[in-house]
Amino acid sequence: GEKSPKPMEPVDFALLDDIPGWFRSMRLHKYTSLFENMTWREMVALDDEKLNEIGVAALGARRKMLKVFESV
């Protein structure tokens, strides 16, 4: 079956082209520089292990990113 969307702020697709703005909106702006050479499509394909590898060490931050990436 299809999963119903989790109650979370809807993703503003205009922000996907403004990654620093997108990360600021999630209050994760300190991680922006880790993603500056990626497109949003590459970012949303990352899993927990890859996020950790590129430098997102905080579990809470990774979980938040993964939840948002899933909704894109």
C-alpha positions in Angstrom: 0.0 0.0 0.0 0.9 3.6 -0.3 2.3 5.3 2.8 0.4 8.4 3.8 2.7 11.4 4.1 4.1 12.1 7.5 2.8 15.3 9.1 5.7 17.6 8.4 6.2 21.0 6.7 5.6 20.5 3.0 8.7 20.7 0.9 8.8 23.9 -1.1 10.1 22.7 -4.4 11.6 26.2 -5.1 13.8 25.6 -2.2 15.3 22.5 -3.8 17.2 24.9 -6.1 18.3 26.9 -3.1 20.0 24.3 -0.9 21.3 26.8 1.7 17.7 28.2 2.0 16.3 24.7 2.3 18.8 23.7 5.0 18.1 27.0 6.8 14.3 26.2 6.7 15.1 22.8 8.4 17.5 24.6 10.9 20.3 22.4 9.5 22.3 25.2 7.8 25.5 24.2 9.5 25.6 21.2 7.1 25.1 23.2 3.9 28.7 23.1 2.9 28.7 19.3 2.9 26.2 19.4 0.1 27.4 22.3 -2.0 28.7 20.1 -4.8 25.6 18.0 -5.0 22.2 18.4 -6.7 19.1 18.0 -4.6 18.4 14.8 -6.5 21.8 13.4 -5.4 21.1 14.5 -1.9 17.7 12.9 -1.5 19.3 9.6 -2.7 21.7 9.5 0.3 21.1 7.0 3.1 22.0 7.2 6.8 25.4 5.6 6.2 26.3 8.0 3.4 25.2 11.1 5.4 27.5 9.9 8.2 30.4 9.4 5.8 30.1 12.9 4.4 30.2 14.4 7.8 26.6 14.6 9.3 27.7 13.0 12.6 24.6 13.9 14.6 22.0 11.1 14.5 19.1 13.6 15.0 20.3 15.7 12.1 20.6 12.6 9.8 17.1 11.4 10.8 15.6 14.8 10.1 17.3 15.0 6.7 16.2 11.4 5.8 12.6 12.2 6.7 12.6 15.3 4.6 14.5 13.6 1.7 11.8 10.8 1.8 9.1 13.4 1.3 10.7 14.9 -1.9 
